[in-house]
Amino acid sequence: MEEVYMKLPRDGVETVLFMGIVSIISVNLIAPMITMLEIGFSWAHYLRTLRIIPFMWLAVIVIVALAQEPATKLKNKIVNPHDSFNSQILIDILCHVVMISALMTIVGTWIGQLHISMAPFYSYINNWPRNFAIAFAVEGLIAQPIARRVLLFKHTHQQKWR
């Protein structure tokens, strides 16, 4: 149980650190992947994507903050407090990614196209499952494990100095 505590944020500063790591990794991987699948693979498209990433990152931060409470409530309805750490984390990631990807499929299209239109609504049924799968894979396999490893490293080194 000690190892579980070592991988979780303990205060507001660590929560911001965790969110920062996860969001920066996620936006830098997910946005280019989705863009390349949408409009094709080329250096010009990749460089265009890099220009919108700061705006995408801000949108992700806002949407993560808005989705935090509903996603946590949904997770708590699905898992039992006595379930394993890994199952709780997996369901937590799943609930958050479902809500965030649902909104970012619309907002991300607007940011990527640099204007608000009805276009994301017309292609939503086709795009959201793909966007969800990409986001879930990046969050579950790359971004959150790295952020948890950073917290584990930070907490391990804090204990050594006490």
C-alpha positions in Angstrom: 0.0 0.0 0.0 3.0 2.3 0.6 3.9 2.1 -3.1 0.4 3.3 -4.0 0.8 6.4 -1.8 4.1 7.1 -3.4 2.6 7.3 -6.9 -0.2 9.7 -6.1 -0.2 13.5 -5.7 -0.3 14.5 -2.1 -1.0 18.2 -2.3 -2.0 20.9 -4.7 1.6 21.5 -5.9 2.0 17.8 -6.8 -1.4 17.7 -8.4 -0.4 20.6 -10.6 2.9 18.8 -11.4 1.1 15.6 -12.3 -1.5 17.4 -14.4 1.3 19.4 -16.1 3.3 16.3 -17.1 0.2 14.4 -18.2 -1.3 17.3 -20.2 2.0 18.3 -21.9 2.8 14.7 -23.0 -0.8 14.1 -24.1 -1.2 17.2 -26.1 2.1 16.8 -27.8 1.3 13.2 -28.8 -2.5 13.2 -29.3 -3.0 16.4 -31.3 -0.4 15.5 -34.0 -1.6 11.9 -34.3 -5.2 12.9 -34.8 -4.3 15.7 -37.2 -2.1 13.4 -39.2 -5.0 10.8 -39.4 -7.4 13.6 -40.3 -5.5 15.4 -43.0 -2.5 13.2 -43.9 1.1 12.8 -42.9 3.5 15.6 -44.0 6.0 17.9 -42.4 3.9 21.0 -43.3 0.9 19.5 -41.4 3.1 18.6 -38.4 4.5 22.1 -38.2 1.0 23.6 -38.5 0.0 21.3 -35.6 2.8 22.6 -33.5 1.6 26.1 -33.8 -1.8 25.3 -32.3 -0.6 23.0 -29.5 -0.4 25.9 -26.9 -4.1 26.7 -27.6 -4.9 23.0 -27.5 -3.1 22.7 -24.2 -5.1 25.5 -22.6 -8.4 23.9 -23.8 -7.3 20.6 -22.4 -6.5 22.2 -19.0 -9.9 23.9 -18.9 -11.8 20.7 -20.0 -9.9 18.5 -17.5 -10.8 20.9 -14.7 -14.5 20.8 -15.8 -14.5 17.0 -16.2 -12.8 16.3 -12.9 -15.8 16.1 -10.6 -18.2 14.2 -13.0 -15.5 11.7 -14.0 -14.5 11.0 -10.4 -18.2 10.5 -9.4 -18.6 8.1 -12.3 -15.4 6.2 -11.4 -16.7 5.9 -7.8 -19.9 4.3 -9.0 -18.0 1.7 -11.0 -15.2 0.7 -8.6 -15.3 -0.6 -5.1 -13.0 1.2 -2.6 -11.4 -2.2 -1.9 -10.5 -2.8 -5.6 -6.8 -2.8 -6.5 -4.9 0.3 -7.2 -4.4 -0.7 -10.8 -8.1 -1.3 -11.4 -9.0 2.0 -9.8 -6.4 3.9 -11.9 -7.6 2.2 -15.1 -11.2 3.0 -14.5 -10.3 6.6 -13.4 -8.3 7.1 -16.7 -11.2 5.5 -18.7 -13.8 7.8 -17.1 -11.7 10.9 -17.6 -10.7 10.1 -21.2 -14.3 9.4 -22.2 -15.5 12.8 -21.0 -12.4 14.8 -22.1 -12.2 13.1 -25.5 -16.0 13.7 -26.1 -15.5 17.4 -25.6 -12.1 17.7 -27.2 -13.4 16.0 -30.4 -15.5 19.2 -30.9 -13.2 21.9 -29.3 -10.0 20.4 -30.8 -11.5 20.6 -34.3 -12.4 24.2 -33.8 -8.9 25.0 -32.5 -7.3 23.0 -35.4 -9.5 24.7 -38.0 -9.1 28.1 -36.3 -12.8 28.8 -36.5 -16.0 27.6 -34.9 -18.3 25.6 -37.2 -20.7 22.7 -37.3 -18.1 20.5 -38.9 -17.2 18.5 -35.8 -20.8 17.6 -35.2 -21.3 16.2 -38.7 -18.3 13.8 -38.3 -18.5 13.3 -34.5 -19.8 9.6 -34.7 -16.8 8.7 -37.0 -14.2 10.8 -35.2 -14.9 10.3 -31.5 -14.2 6.6 -31.2 -10.8 7.0 -32.9 -9.9 10.1 -30.8 -11.0 8.2 -27.7 -8.8 5.2 -28.5 -5.8 7.4 -29.2 -6.2 9.4 -26.1 -6.9 6.3 -23.9 -3.7 4.6 -25.2 -1.6 7.7 -24.7 -2.9 8.4 -21.2 -2.9 4.8 -20.0 0.4 3.6 -21.6 2.6 6.8 -21.7 1.5 10.0 -20.0 0.1 8.8 -16.7 2.7 6.1 -16.1 5.5 8.7 -16.7 3.8 11.2 -14.3 3.4 8.5 -11.6 7.0 7.5 -12.0 8.0 11.2 -11.5 5.9 11.3 -8.3 7.4 8.1 -7.1 10.9 9.4 -7.7 10.1 12.7 -6.0 8.5 10.9 -2.9 11.4 8.4 -2.7 14.0 11.2 -2.6 12.0 13.2 -0.1 11.9 10.2 2.3 15.7 9.7 2.0 16.3 13.2 3.3 14.1 12.9 6.3 
